[in-house]
Amino acid sequence: MTHDDRPLVAVLDYGIGNLRSAQKALERVGANAQLTSDHGLIADSDAVVLPGVGAFGACMAALRDQGLDEVAVAATSDGRPFLGVCVGMQMLFEGSDESPGATGLGVLPGRLRLLPDTVKRPQMQWNLVDVRRPSQLFAAIEDPVWMYFVHSYAVDSDHPSVIATCDYGGPVAAAVERGSLWATQFHPEKSGFVGLELLRGFVDAARTRVGA
């Protein structure tokens, strides 16, 4: 915890995409968010965020090149709040049909599949999110929950970790949860006030854990 009671949130920096937008959004909702690849700083953080934009295989390769794959896996299992965003969510799974030769982090079982042929790919739009069961991540958000999506692949909507879906040619996994691990297929940092409220819930989880 920092001296001004803002929880230290490590945003994993592996050099792909606009990772700074996630950092800035977390700062807006009360975090001391640091975009970093420093293993020591990540280990000392109160919470960890894995953002991602682009192709699954390229993101996994960059994450491994920075030696952040094992760091990310460790952070998902040590009790700290952990948030994956977009491709950062996808990388938590075992693999993706987007990059058949690339292995994911394997934190969650399952594989990403291409969205159906009946819809335009990528899904690049605001969409209504259906929260299936209570979650701290969505606790402060009132219906309707509109979030911004940019993706062509998704995990099975019936996956046991899925806590929210959207409708895009059928139900599509929008968010997952396992203990203090959360991940969203949508971009909360691009989703206006509602997205910021979701990030505020994540930062509050970090603050609560530190204060316990």
C-alpha positions as a LaTeX table, in Angstrom:
\begin{tabular}{lrrr}
\hline
Residue & $x$ (\AA) & $y$ (\AA) & $z$ (\AA) \\
\hline
Met1 & 0.00 & 0.00 & 0.00 \\
Thr2 & 1.31 & 3.45 & $-0.80$ \\
His3 & 1.64 & 6.24 & 1.76 \\
Asp4 & $-1.53$ & 7.96 & 0.49 \\
Asp5 & $-3.65$ & 4.80 & 0.84 \\
Arg6 & $-3.92$ & 4.21 & $-2.88$ \\
Pro7 & $-3.40$ & 0.49 & $-3.55$ \\
Leu8 & $-0.40$ & $-0.26$ & $-5.75$ \\
Val9 & $-1.67$ & $-1.87$ & $-8.95$ \\
Ala10 & 0.90 & $-3.34$ & $-11.32$ \\
Val11 & $-0.16$ & $-3.11$ & $-14.96$ \\
Leu12 & 2.00 & $-5.65$ & $-16.77$ \\
Asp13 & 4.03 & $-3.93$ & $-19.49$ \\
Tyr14 & 5.09 & $-6.30$ & $-22.27$ \\
Gly15 & 5.27 & $-3.71$ & $-25.03$ \\
Ile16 & 2.18 & $-4.47$ & $-27.12$ \\
Gly17 & $-0.82$ & $-2.17$ & $-27.60$ \\
Asn18 & $-1.89$ & 0.92 & $-25.73$ \\
Leu19 & $-1.34$ & $-0.43$ & $-22.23$ \\
Arg20 & $-1.12$ & 3.08 & $-20.79$ \\
Ser21 & $-4.85$ & 3.64 & $-21.27$ \\
Ala22 & $-5.56$ & 0.95 & $-18.67$ \\
Gln23 & $-3.04$ & 2.52 & $-16.31$ \\
Lys24 & $-4.61$ & 5.97 & $-16.62$ \\
Ala25 & $-8.14$ & 4.63 & $-16.06$ \\
Leu26 & $-7.01$ & 2.85 & $-12.88$ \\
Glu27 & $-5.41$ & 6.06 & $-11.65$ \\
Arg28 & $-8.70$ & 7.87 & $-12.19$ \\
Val29 & $-10.51$ & 5.48 & $-9.82$ \\
Gly30 & $-8.00$ & 5.71 & $-6.97$ \\
Ala31 & $-5.12$ & 3.36 & $-7.72$ \\
Asn32 & $-1.40$ & 4.00 & $-7.72$ \\
Ala33 & $-1.19$ & 2.24 & $-11.09$ \\
Gln34 & 2.29 & 1.49 & $-12.40$ \\
Leu35 & 2.91 & 0.27 & $-15.95$ \\
Thr36 & 5.83 & $-2.04$ & $-15.30$ \\
Ser37 & 7.80 & $-5.13$ & $-16.24$ \\
Asp38 & 9.82 & $-4.99$ & $-13.00$ \\
His39 & 9.38 & $-8.34$ & $-11.28$ \\
Gly40 & 10.11 & $-6.91$ & $-7.84$ \\
Leu41 & 7.55 & $-4.14$ & $-8.17$ \\
Ile42 & 4.96 & $-6.61$ & $-9.44$ \\
Ala43 & 5.64 & $-8.92$ & $-6.50$ \\
Asp44 & 5.18 & $-6.01$ & $-4.08$ \\
Ser45 & 1.95 & $-4.77$ & $-5.67$ \\
Asp46 & $-1.48$ & $-5.06$ & $-4.07$ \\
Ala47 & $-3.15$ & $-6.10$ & $-7.33$ \\
Val48 & $-2.15$ & $-7.02$ & $-10.89$ \\
Val49 & $-3.70$ & $-6.16$ & $-14.26$ \\
Leu50 & $-2.93$ & $-7.98$ & $-17.51$ \\
Pro51 & $-4.22$ & $-5.89$ & $-20.45$ \\
Gly52 & $-3.97$ & $-6.94$ & $-24.06$ \\
Val53 & $-4.64$ & $-5.71$ & $-27.59$ \\
Gly54 & $-3.86$ & $-7.55$ & $-30.81$ \\
Ala55 & $-3.28$ & $-11.16$ & $-31.75$ \\
Phe56 & $-3.19$ & $-13.90$ & $-29.13$ \\
Gly57 & 0.08 & $-15.43$ & $-30.33$ \\
Ala58 & 1.93 & $-12.13$ & $-30.57$ \\
Cys59 & 0.80 & $-11.11$ & $-27.09$ \\
Met60 & 1.86 & $-14.45$ & $-25.59$ \\
Ala61 & 5.26 & $-14.23$ & $-27.30$ \\
Ala62 & 5.83 & $-10.69$ & $-26.01$ \\
Leu63 & 4.73 & $-11.66$ & $-22.50$ \\
Arg64 & 7.18 & $-14.56$ & $-22.47$ \\
Asp65 & 9.99 & $-12.45$ & $-23.94$ \\
Gln66 & 9.65 & $-10.14$ & $-20.92$ \\
Gly67 & 9.60 & $-13.11$ & $-18.55$ \\
Leu68 & 6.17 & $-12.04$ & $-17.37$ \\
Asp69 & 4.29 & $-15.26$ & $-18.11$ \\
Glu70 & 5.36 & $-16.99$ & $-14.90$ \\
Val71 & 4.90 & $-13.75$ & $-12.96$ \\
Ala72 & 1.34 & $-13.46$ & $-14.24$ \\
Val73 & 0.52 & $-17.08$ & $-13.38$ \\
Ala74 & 1.90 & $-16.67$ & $-9.86$ \\
Ala75 & $-0.15$ & $-13.49$ & $-9.34$ \\
Thr76 & $-3.37$ & $-15.31$ & $-10.23$ \\
Ser77 & $-2.96$ & $-17.77$ & $-7.38$ \\
Asp78 & $-1.56$ & $-15.82$ & $-4.43$ \\
Gly79 & $-4.79$ & $-14.16$ & $-3.31$ \\
Arg80 & $-4.19$ & $-10.72$ & $-4.78$ \\
Pro81 & $-6.91$ & $-9.24$ & $-7.00$ \\
Phe82 & $-6.01$ & $-9.95$ & $-10.63$ \\
Leu83 & $-7.74$ & $-8.50$ & $-13.69$ \\
Gly84 & $-7.28$ & $-9.58$ & $-17.31$ \\
Val85 & $-8.61$ & $-7.30$ & $-20.05$ \\
Cys86 & $-9.52$ & $-8.31$ & $-23.63$ \\
Val87 & $-6.57$ & $-10.37$ & $-24.94$ \\
Gly88 & $-5.38$ & $-10.30$ & $-21.33$ \\
Met89 & $-8.47$ & $-12.38$ & $-20.54$ \\
Gln90 & $-7.86$ & $-14.68$ & $-23.49$ \\
Met91 & $-4.25$ & $-15.36$ & $-22.47$ \\
Leu92 & $-5.46$ & $-16.83$ & $-19.17$ \\
Phe93 & $-6.81$ & $-19.82$ & $-21.10$ \\
Glu94 & $-4.91$ & $-22.72$ & $-22.64$ \\
Gly95 & $-4.96$ & $-21.51$ & $-26.22$ \\
Ser96 & $-6.82$ & $-19.81$ & $-29.06$ \\
Asp97 & $-7.77$ & $-20.85$ & $-32.57$ \\
Glu98 & $-6.40$ & $-17.46$ & $-33.64$ \\
Ser99 & $-2.86$ & $-18.74$ & $-33.02$ \\
Pro100 & $-3.00$ & $-22.56$ & $-33.08$ \\
Gly101 & 0.69 & $-23.01$ & $-32.27$ \\
Ala102 & 0.72 & $-20.64$ & $-29.29$ \\
Thr103 & 0.19 & $-21.85$ & $-25.75$ \\
Gly104 & $-1.71$ & $-19.67$ & $-23.30$ \\
Leu105 & $-1.02$ & $-19.29$ & $-19.59$ \\
Gly106 & $-3.37$ & $-22.16$ & $-18.76$ \\
Val107 & $-4.68$ & $-20.54$ & $-15.59$ \\
Leu108 & $-8.19$ & $-21.42$ & $-16.76$ \\
Pro109 & $-9.03$ & $-24.52$ & $-18.82$ \\
Gly110 & $-10.44$ & $-24.02$ & $-22.27$ \\
Arg111 & $-9.74$ & $-22.53$ & $-25.67$ \\
Leu112 & $-10.88$ & $-19.45$ & $-27.56$ \\
Arg113 & $-12.98$ & $-20.02$ & $-30.68$ \\
Leu114 & $-13.82$ & $-17.73$ & $-33.60$ \\
Leu115 & $-17.11$ & $-15.87$ & $-33.32$ \\
Pro116 & $-19.83$ & $-17.38$ & $-35.55$ \\
Asp117 & $-19.99$ & $-16.76$ & $-39.29$ \\
Thr118 & $-23.42$ & $-15.17$ & $-38.86$ \\
Val119 & $-21.94$ & $-11.99$ & $-37.32$ \\
Lys120 & $-19.45$ & $-9.38$ & $-38.44$ \\
Arg121 & $-15.94$ & $-9.97$ & $-37.12$ \\
Pro122 & $-14.51$ & $-8.43$ & $-35.11$ \\
Gln123 & $-17.27$ & $-7.43$ & $-32.75$ \\
Met124 & $-16.36$ & $-3.76$ & $-32.53$ \\
Gln125 & $-19.19$ & $-2.03$ & $-30.71$ \\
Trp126 & $-20.95$ & $-1.24$ & $-27.48$ \\
Asn127 & $-22.96$ & $-4.20$ & $-26.26$ \\
Leu128 & $-25.28$ & $-4.94$ & $-23.36$ \\
Val129 & $-23.71$ & $-7.18$ & $-20.73$ \\
Asp130 & $-25.85$ & $-9.70$ & $-18.87$ \\
Val131 & $-24.37$ & $-10.35$ & $-15.42$ \\
Arg132 & $-25.30$ & $-13.94$ & $-14.61$ \\
Arg133 & $-24.44$ & $-14.04$ & $-10.91$ \\
Pro134 & $-23.35$ & $-11.66$ & $-8.13$ \\
Ser135 & $-19.75$ & $-10.50$ & $-8.38$ \\
Gln136 & $-17.76$ & $-7.83$ & $-6.56$ \\
Leu137 & $-16.58$ & $-6.63$ & $-9.93$ \\
Phe138 & $-20.12$ & $-5.61$ & $-10.94$ \\
Ala139 & $-21.53$ & $-4.94$ & $-7.46$ \\
Ala140 & $-21.65$ & $-1.13$ & $-7.76$ \\
Ile141 & $-22.97$ & $-1.08$ & $-11.33$ \\
Glu142 & $-26.67$ & $-0.69$ & $-11.99$ \\
Asp143 & $-28.44$ & $-2.11$ & $-15.05$ \\
Pro144 & $-28.20$ & $-1.64$ & $-17.95$ \\
Val145 & $-24.50$ & $-2.53$ & $-18.24$ \\
Trp146 & $-23.13$ & $-1.34$ & $-21.59$ \\
Met147 & $-19.47$ & $-2.08$ & $-22.36$ \\
Tyr148 & $-17.23$ & $-1.65$ & $-25.39$ \\
Phe149 & $-15.96$ & $-4.78$ & $-27.18$ \\
Val150 & $-13.27$ & $-5.31$ & $-29.82$ \\
His151 & $-12.62$ & $-9.01$ & $-30.50$ \\
Ser152 & $-13.12$ & $-11.90$ & $-32.91$ \\
Tyr153 & $-12.55$ & $-14.83$ & $-30.53$ \\
Ala154 & $-14.24$ & $-15.89$ & $-27.31$ \\
Val155 & $-14.30$ & $-18.72$ & $-24.81$ \\
Asp156 & $-17.40$ & $-20.92$ & $-24.58$ \\
Ser157 & $-20.20$ & $-18.97$ & $-22.87$ \\
Asp158 & $-21.02$ & $-22.12$ & $-20.86$ \\
His159 & $-17.56$ & $-22.20$ & $-19.31$ \\
Pro160 & $-17.96$ & $-22.57$ & $-15.52$ \\
Ser161 & $-15.94$ & $-19.42$ & $-14.82$ \\
Val162 & $-18.18$ & $-17.16$ & $-16.95$ \\
Ile163 & $-20.09$ & $-14.62$ & $-14.85$ \\
Ala164 & $-21.37$ & $-12.36$ & $-17.64$ \\
Thr165 & $-22.27$ & $-12.65$ & $-21.31$ \\
Cys166 & $-23.36$ & $-10.47$ & $-24.20$ \\
Asp167 & $-25.52$ & $-11.32$ & $-27.21$ \\
Tyr168 & $-23.64$ & $-11.37$ & $-30.51$ \\
Gly169 & $-25.03$ & $-14.07$ & $-32.74$ \\
Gly170 & $-25.84$ & $-15.92$ & $-29.52$ \\
Pro171 & $-24.40$ & $-15.73$ & $-26.02$ \\
Val172 & $-20.73$ & $-14.65$ & $-25.88$ \\
Ala173 & $-18.54$ & $-14.78$ & $-22.78$ \\
Ala174 & $-18.01$ & $-11.23$ & $-21.52$ \\
Ala175 & $-16.40$ & $-11.77$ & $-18.10$ \\
Val176 & $-15.01$ & $-14.58$ & $-15.97$ \\
Glu177 & $-14.26$ & $-14.99$ & $-12.28$ \\
Arg178 & $-12.37$ & $-17.46$ & $-10.11$ \\
Gly179 & $-11.80$ & $-16.35$ & $-6.53$ \\
Ser180 & $-9.95$ & $-13.03$ & $-6.68$ \\
Leu181 & $-9.24$ & $-13.50$ & $-10.40$ \\
Trp182 & $-11.44$ & $-11.56$ & $-12.80$ \\
Ala183 & $-11.19$ & $-10.95$ & $-16.52$ \\
Thr184 & $-13.27$ & $-9.10$ & $-19.09$ \\
Gln185 & $-13.53$ & $-9.57$ & $-22.84$ \\
Phe186 & $-14.65$ & $-5.95$ & $-23.12$ \\
His187 & $-12.49$ & $-2.89$ & $-22.46$ \\
Pro188 & $-13.60$ & $-1.20$ & $-19.21$ \\
Glu189 & $-11.09$ & 1.59 & $-19.79$ \\
Lys190 & $-12.94$ & 2.42 & $-23.05$ \\
Ser191 & $-16.43$ & 1.99 & $-21.61$ \\
Gly192 & $-17.06$ & 5.39 & $-20.10$ \\
Phe193 & $-18.51$ & 5.86 & $-16.61$ \\
Val194 & $-19.73$ & 2.27 & $-16.29$ \\
Gly195 & $-16.32$ & 0.90 & $-17.17$ \\
Leu196 & $-14.67$ & 3.17 & $-14.62$ \\
Glu197 & $-17.12$ & 1.94 & $-11.98$ \\
Leu198 & $-16.08$ & $-1.64$ & $-12.74$ \\
Leu199 & $-12.41$ & $-0.68$ & $-12.36$ \\
Arg200 & $-13.29$ & 1.12 & $-9.13$ \\
Gly201 & $-14.72$ & $-2.16$ & $-7.82$ \\
Phe202 & $-11.44$ & $-3.89$ & $-8.67$ \\
Val203 & $-9.39$ & $-1.18$ & $-6.94$ \\
Asp204 & $-11.70$ & $-1.39$ & $-3.91$ \\
Ala205 & $-11.03$ & $-5.15$ & $-3.78$ \\
Ala206 & $-7.31$ & $-4.39$ & $-3.64$ \\
Arg207 & $-7.83$ & $-1.77$ & $-0.95$ \\
Thr208 & $-10.01$ & $-4.11$ & 1.13 \\
Arg209 & $-7.47$ & $-6.91$ & 0.94 \\
Val210 & $-4.65$ & $-4.64$ & 2.06 \\
Gly211 & $-6.72$ & $-3.26$ & 4.93 \\
Ala212 & $-7.81$ & $-6.69$ & 6.15 \\
\hline
\end{tabular}
